């Protein structure tokens, strides 16, 4: 595992828990609006935490933290992730994994071994727009396998889409809902609409620095478009 970042306390990354967040290095997607290009584009991180540093921190913080969020980058490009998760579990922490769903076999293995307690999967777009948003050719069969692994896992989960002006509209969010329901043959439990937060620097593709975030009224339009396809829909700014 390559850990390039540590947020010592977070009240928002793991719903319902006080957690820390570990940022893994590297990603197999190239989403232009990504806020973490330093984890994606660089050949090596500015600083890389050793496993010893991470475990010593987690051991000391057991009284104060409930969970650990593993995000990135894309955590599942690291095939040895299970080894670290077992050690984190040994401290009694709940673990949340953020993933793009491109490694369904490893995801299924971690679920089977009960090494994760919550999965948040980013669904980049509808089927037609997936490659454009991800910035890579994506194997949609793998994405669909991850849908099934998560929805049938018996653990807590959410599917989520970061909506970006020019890439997303109510119609293609509706198609995401239809796609998930078709693959799963049921309504998924939860879908989160994440508003792209515009900023002037530190994005993978600089053209997104000029993109405006959606207004609340527009986000409500997204929510209405997908409300029939999920048990619960939430907007997250």
Protein Blocks (a to p, Z undefined) as FASTA:
>chain_A
ZZfbdcfbdcklpghiacdddddeddfbdcfklcblmlmmpmbdfbdcdfklmmmmmmmm
mmmpmbdcddedjfklpmklmmmmmmmmmnopacddddehlammlmmmmmmnopafbdcd
ddfbafklmmmmnopacdfklmmmmmmmmmmnopacdddddddehjacfklmmmmmmmmm
mmnopacfbdcdddddddfehifblklmmpccddfklmmmmmmmmmmmpfbdcddZZ
